[in-house]
Amino acid sequence: MSTQTDLQAETPPREALKSHYEALIIGAGVSGIYQLHRLVQLGVNTLVVDTADGPGGTWYWNRYPGCRFDSESYTYGYSFSEELLEEWHWKERFSSQPENLKYLEYVVEKFDLRKHMHLGCGVESTLYDEDANVWRISLSTGETVTCDWFIPCLGLLSAPTTPRLEGMNDFTGPSFHTYHWPKEPVDLAGKRVAVIGTGATGVQVIGAIAPIVGQLTVFQRRPNWCAPLNNSEISDEEMDEIRKNYEHIFEVCSQTPGGFIHEPDRRGFNEVSAEERRAMWERLYGEPGFGIWLQNFREIFTDEEANAEFSEFIAEKIRSRVNNQRVADQLIPKDHGFGVQRVPMETNYYEAYNYDHVELVSLQETPIERITEDGIRTTDRDFEFDVIIYATGFDAITGSYDRIDIRGRGGVPLKDKWKDGPNTFLGMLVDEFPNMILIAGPQSGSASINFPRSIELSVDWATQLLQHVWENNYNQFEATSDAVAEWAAHVEKMYSLVLMRKAKSWFTGYNSNVEGRDHSKPRYLVYNGGQPKYRQKVLDCEADGYRGLSFS
Ligand code: NA7
């Protein structure tokens, strides 16, 4: 299997490291880039470290066919620079990975950030040194640097996981996780290809490669409720219109629970007749993006009956798009309703199963026994493949923290502290881990929403906090354990209000591929209270003189 290490053959030239930085950021993705920009603007001596040999984070790594936004492109871009908004032309309503990567590279170049980045270099461990009041950062290249302020910007889905199957290294052809899709083009034309996994990623890959491969076998453990993306190009005229409307667009995004352009229907589910509901769903099914999920009635998220009626509407759509009704039935989820997991947005996904050369294998009926030299053996038969694609998801949010040895006061590992599930204050601070700010950490408002909309808030808040520290000549800041406990209780309460709490998905830390993961209770990884409430909490903390933090 290809891994991260294989992809780092060409390490870019780097400037010599200093021994000490005021701030050190891990991650040159969407949040790391913006955090770096804010600190550089303030003249803070900052270093960004990333294992990738270029900036872009998620959009650097995920190079698989079909990879694109599920947010409207013009709602995903940064809002902090009017000049940038004026200059950038989004070409598609839901922009593809190559374009998204170009965008982030453009931002890095425009704001001259590259020179602060030490790329192609991982962080192995970080230790808070109490005596010196610095963080000691050990790099994969053998160097150690120190910093005053440690800011992990690790992203939500940056710790990919593969199944724990016998024989994974025996397969003689190319095989890789979608996150580690090779940089050089992979020729799939006419090939016999296996895709394992039918989450948002698998659904994008399958729709994109089905028309070109010779044979495609999809190994599905549990189906997902998917909805059409309805992507289209953005003309020059449309882009001009979007530019004029940016202020309004970002204002709308700031008011919606998910930070998207889609505002929930404020009418009660039962205030509207069944016919009217259906007519609305028909309309939304044909419209772009998450409208079908987020412009829906609020009861879809909270009420089993409302959710079941809507799920049946989507099930009918699946039956109407897939010719073979046995396959259609296999593609309809039976263990959860629509939208309790993040909805994979698809383009020709269901139609892919109408090709003669595409086969769906239900792993519930015939599980995989092992990977062989030639392909995959299920309990039913041996399949031969040229390429195996693992679209098997991530150890979400905490996984990337667990992969670095992060130790706070008294040398306590963060991994141990979060053994039974993470707890933070506002998703940004952890008690006993002074001078550390997580951007889009566990229990922040960033995960369930249009990511950049929330990270701009978090980065601005973090920057403001550091300014407060400097202005008051503090050496240390830290969340109190009471504040962390209070936030954890609030996060849990927000889960109790939505059907999402029952989902076996990355939102609740479900991942069968992580050895030793206890699934007897959910891990509360994301803040489900909606973005306006999250913003209010964050701003209230600041307005109340950073209530919940201690300074010294
Ligand atoms: P997801 O949504 O976690 O999906 C992973 C898929 O892989 C899902 O269908 C899993 O089935 C399947 N899977 C995972 N492990 C296995 C094993 N061992 N055997 C068979 N099948 C397996 O990750 P994605 O990358 O698709 O999407 C993540 C997010 O990226 C998405 O929400 C968007 O926000 C963007 P399961 O459902 O667990 O039975």
Residues whose N, C-alpha, C, O or C-beta is under 5 A from the ligand:
A	BS01	NA7	P163 I196 G197 T198 G199 A200 T201 G202 R221 R222 R342 A391 T392 G393 F394 W506
